[in-house]
Amino acid sequence: MPYTLEISDELRARLDDHLEEDETYEELIEELISMYETEGTFLQEGYSE
């Protein structure tokens, strides 16, 4: 069953910056979740704790 998720215009713009050609928001979010589940954390270049 599909759900509607409301996001801010700012977050949508950030997602747009990361979308590849012909990629949907759903595909991008699935990829991000897969990365998180595999790595245990989202990694940012130049970031360390």
N, C-alpha and C positions, 0 to 999 in steps of 0.2 A: 504494500500500500504506500503510495507516494505521500510525502509530507512537505509542507511548505515551511521554509526556514527564512525568517526575515533577518537581513543583515543591513548594516549601515552603508551609506553611499561610499564612505571612506574605505571600508573593508572590501566592498565590491571593486573599487578602483585598485586596491592592492592585489586582489585576486586576478583582475584583468592583466596586471603587469606580469603575472606568472603563467598565464594561459599560453599554451602552444597553439599553433595554427589548427583550427578545427577541433580543439579540445573543449569539452564542456566543463562547467563548474563541478558537476558531479564527478567527472573523471579526475579532475585536479584534486578534489577533496579525498577521493578514494586513494590516490597516490600518496597524499600527505599522511593519511591514516596508516597506510601500509609502511611507510618510512618510519613513522612513530612506533608502530608495533614491532618492527624489526630492530630498530636502533635503541628504542626505549626513550628517546628524546629527539627533539628537532635540533639539528646542528646548524649553526650559523658560522660562516666563514669568519675567522678572526675572533670568535667568542670562546671564552673559557671561564669555568667557574672557579 
